[in-house]
Amino acid sequence: MYRVPVDARLEIKFAAYASRLDTVLNWISTHPMAFDVRYPDRTVNNVYFDTLGNASYVQNLFGSSSRAKLRYRWYGKNREPAPGALEVKCRRNFFGWKIRFSCPVLAVEPDDDWRRIRDKIARAVPHEGRVWCETYPAPMILNRYFRRYFLSADGNIRITVDTNQSVWDQRYKSIPNYDHGAQLPDTLVVEVKFAREHEKLAYEAVKSMPIRVSRHSKFMNAVRIVAAL
């Protein structure tokens, strides 16, 4: 279904209780690959959209070899979607990549409903992005977390550490739900990302990671939690 681009990345995920954060950060700071801060820490916000038949959720649930998720991402403390990017997260077998449509101008008002927000995003991106908006029109969840970024001294291995996750159910809602969040476990998620030619190097680098490998998906975990409410 999706052709893997040459710059597609591989990733290894780890998850643990947030109480292990200091241990993980110490592991990163003392690693022989000399990881350093890549970007300033920041708050990440995402609204995930799906088809009316929940195709993204179903594909992820059954581990389809080719699948995609559509989200709108922005940074900072704004609860309403702000200037950011429409992103398609694609996956084929072990490879992942993003199709990104920058949205530098987006003015969402506090009383905008989801139809109006989707229209504003669609108008702000190129035609291909508008097609994705039409294909995946249904808001599923809004999530937020705090992200730290690190990069190895040779530039080959990237690590992100996510904490303070929050999620708000948007399913079947015409008006955004910014106020009634779901209760999430207090966890941290570590993602190690690298190009295919650095796979051996990456697996060697994370052998001593002090937490366990996980198939953690923020999107899937959030949908499961809000669906259980």
N, C-alpha and C positions, 0 to 999 in steps of 0.2 A: 504493500500500500504506500509506504513512504520510502523514498530513496535516501540512503544514508550518505550525507555529505562527507567530504574528506576531513573536515574539521570537527566531526562529531566526537563527543567525549565519552569516556567511561567514568563511572563513579562508584565509590564504596560508601555505604551509609552505616553509621553507628548511632545507637540511641541508649539513653540511660536516664536515671532520675537526675534532676537538676542539682542535687547534692554532690554530684561528681564533677561539677563545673571546674572547681579549683584544680582538681587532679588532671583534668583534660587540658586546661590552659597551661599548667606546669609542664605537661608532656610536650605540648607544642613549643613552648619557649625554650626547652632544653634539648630539643631534637637535633641530631647531628646534621640534618639538612638545613638548619638555620632558617626556620620560618620567621617571617616578619609581617607586620601589619600591612595589608594590601590596600585597604580603603578605610576611612573612618567608620567606626561602628555606627549602625543606623537602624531605625525601625522600618520593617518591610510590611507592606499591606498588599493583599491580593483579593480580588473578587474572581471566583471561578465560575465560568458559565458552562452549560451543558446543552445537549439537544433535548427536545421535549420528551424523548424516550430514554434519557439518561445514558447515552452511548458511552461517554467518557468513563462514567462510574462503572458500567458493566464491563467495558474493555479492561479496565484496571483490576476489577474484581476477579476476572477469570485469567488475568495475566496474558492477554493477547500479545502476540509477538510484535504487532504494529499497532500503535495507539497514539492518541493525541489528547491534550487538554488545552482549553483556552482560558486565559486569565488576563485580567487587567491589573497591572502592578504600579504602585507609587510608593514613595518613601516619605517618612516623617510622621507627625502626630495628627495630621488631618484625618478625620473619620470619614468624610466624604471623599470619593475618588478625586484625585488631583492630577496635575500634569505628570505623566509617567510613560508607560508603554503597554500596548496590547501585545501579548506574547502567546505563541502556540508552542507548547512543550511537546515535542515529538519523541517517540521512542521506537526503535526497531531492534528486537533481541536485546543485546547488552548495551547498545549505543543510544545516547541521548543528545538532542540538540534543540535549539530554540529558533523559531522564526519570530522576529521582533519588528514591531511597527511603532516607531516613536510617536508620542503624543505630547508635544511640548506645550500645547495650549488646550486646556480643558477647564471650563468653568461650571462646576456642579453646585447647584444651590441646595440648601438644607431640605427644601420641600420637594425636590425633584423625585419623581417615581422612577422605577427601573426602566420603563420604556424610554423615558426622556434621557436618562443617563446612557443607555445603550445607543440611542440615536446620536448623542453628542460625541461619544467615542467613535462611532462609525463614520461620522462626518469629518473627524479629525485625522483619520488614517487613510492610506491609499486603498485603491479598489480591492486588492487582495485581502486586506484586513477587513473591509466591509463584508466580503463574502463569508469570512469566518464568523463575523458577528451575526450574520443571518442564519448560518448553519447551527450555531450554538447560542440560542437566544435566551436560555433560561438561567437566571442566577441561582447558584447552588449554596455557596458559602462565602463569607468574608472572613479572612483570617489575618492575623497580625503577629509578628514576633520580632525579637531583637537579635540582630545578626552581627557577628564579628568575622572579619576577613583576614586570611593569612596566605602568604605565598612563599614557597621555598626559595632559597637564595639563587638557585639555578633557573627559577621561573617555570619549572615543569610540573609542580604539584600545588594545587590550590586547596585550601581548607576553609570551610565556613562552619561556624558554631552558632546554633540558633537556640534561644531560650525565651522565656516569658511568652509562651504561645497563648493566643486567645482566638476564639472562633464565634461567629454569629450566623445563625441559620437564616438563609435567604430563600429557601424552597417555597414555592407556591405563594410568594409574597409580591404584591405589586409595588409596595413601598419599602425601601430599604430598612432593614432591622439593624440599627446601630447600638441599641441599648440592652437587649436581652441576650446575653452571651451564654454559651454552654460551658459547663464545668469540665476542664481538661486536666489530665494528670500533669504534675509539675515535672516536665521532662526537658532534656536537652537533646539536640540532634546535631551530629557532626557529619558533614559531607566532604568527601575527599574526591576531587575531580582532576582528570588528567587525560591527555591525548593517548590514542591507542598505542603509539610507539613507546610510551612510558609506562605501560602496564606492569611490567616486571619490577621497575623501579618503585612504583606506587605500592605494590603489595609488599615489597620488602620494607618500605618506609613505615607501613602501618602495622607491622607484625607485633610491635610492642604497645599498640594502642590500649589504654587501660579500661576500655569499655567494649561491649560486644557488637559485632556486625549485626545489622538489622535490615529488614526490607521495609523500613519505615517510610510511609508516604503521608505527608501532612494533609493532603487533599483527602485521601481515603480514610484516614483516622478521623478527620473532622466530620466527614459525611456520616460515618458510622455512629459517631457520638451524637450528632444532632438527630439522626434517624431514630435513635433509641429514646429520645425525650418523649 
